[in-house]
Amino acid sequence: MTTTFITHDDCGLHNMGPEHPESPIRLLAIRKVLERTGLIQQLETMQSIHVTSEQIAMAHASLHQKRLEMKLPEEGIVYADEDTALCPDSLHAASLAAGSTILATNRVLAGKTDNAFCAVRPPGHHAEHNTPMGFCFFNNVAIGAMQALQHPQVKRVAVVDFDVHHCNGTVDIFKDKPEVLVCSTFQHPYYPERYCDIQRPNIVNCPMPAHSDSAFFRNIVEKHWLPALQNHKPDMIFISAGFDAHHEDPMADINLNEDDYRWVTKLLMDVARVYSQGRLVSVLEGGYNPVALAFSVEAHVETLAGY
């Protein structure tokens, strides 16, 4: 197995203030754990690239990027919404985050790597077709999925999301695209409370009540995600890998652990082997306890790498 680890130091330049949970410390913690365990030496490491305006427009409205550029401050921070702030370097980091999924997708489709993990920020899964929100500016995983659909051998893709928050942005972008299956587990009722009750054949929403445990999570994945994936038969799988459903995360009230992330990663790899020639790209979303995040990412990436 070859797993590519894609990141960039400049993703740390996006800074929404010292008290904001979506902090540059998140990526530093991931890197430190992967280096201390030696796992980073077993991966192909690459630097992120910038996304193009044309690639952003595959998933977002034509003026979405321009509106964000008009908000960008020369100094300090300005808020796109009550949770989501821009500093002078925010769109530089967001471009690298989205570009990472393009790079990962192209390398997997070219057969240059088996799978890839993008350790990037800002995250993306709350960014809707025409709306930045929830710490997110560009929907990284949606841009990667749209890039995959440009490939002649890719007719169907799946996006699976185990972040503790519902992937409203991903659902908004793909709700009327039956070639894209979107499966999500999330605490409910909870932020963002948008699109969580939408009814579409290609949207599989799996709400979890507060304090749900590993058994509850694994049961709904096997009961709802797995049949949908088997029916859809995706040519490529994308993971919105949020780790804030961990029991030590301060942002929510779901009680998962590193073993759950190993388990769901292995399950998705098995599906990818059967239907997708093993093609899988994972992109970091949430996770706000740096220690729990770093060890959860280690479990996820170690499984991707076949250990």
VENJO-V644687 format. One record per backbone hydrogen bond with DSSP energy under -1.0 kcal/mol. CO is the residue of the C=O (numbers start at 0). NH is the residue of the N-H. If there is no record, write none. Layout:
# VENJO-V644687
co=<CO CO>
nh=<NH NH>
This chain:
# VENJO-V644687
co=<1 1 2 3 4 5 6 7 8 9 16 20 22 23 24 25 26 27 28 29 30 31 32 33 38 39 43 45 51 52 55 55 60 62 63 64 65 67 77 83 83 85 86 88 89 90 91 92 93 94 95 97 98 99 100 101 102 103 104 105 106 107 114 115 116 117 117 123 124 124 128 130 132 135 137 138 139 140 141 142 143 144 146 147 150 155 156 157 158 159 160 163 165 166 167 168 169 170 173 176 178 180 181 182 183 185 199 201 203 205 207 208 211 212 213 214 215 216 217 218 219 220 223 224 225 226 227 228 235 236 237 238 238 239 239 240 244 245 252 255 256 257 258 259 260 261 262 263 264 265 266 267 268 269 270 271 271 275 278 279 280 281 282 285 288 289 290 291 292 293 294 295 296 297 298 299 300 301 302>
nh=<113 114 43 116 45 118 47 10 11 12 19 22 25 27 28 29 30 31 32 33 34 35 36 39 41 42 4 6 55 56 58 59 63 66 67 68 69 71 85 79 80 77 89 92 93 94 95 96 97 98 99 101 102 103 104 105 106 107 108 109 111 110 3 281 5 119 283 126 168 169 60 127 135 132 139 142 143 144 145 146 147 148 149 150 153 234 180 237 182 239 184 186 167 170 171 172 173 174 176 179 156 158 203 160 205 207 202 181 183 185 187 211 254 216 217 218 219 220 221 222 223 225 227 228 229 230 231 232 157 280 159 240 282 161 241 284 255 248 210 246 260 261 262 263 264 265 266 267 268 269 270 271 272 273 274 275 277 278 236 115 238 117 240 242 292 293 294 295 296 297 298 299 300 301 302 303 304 306 305>
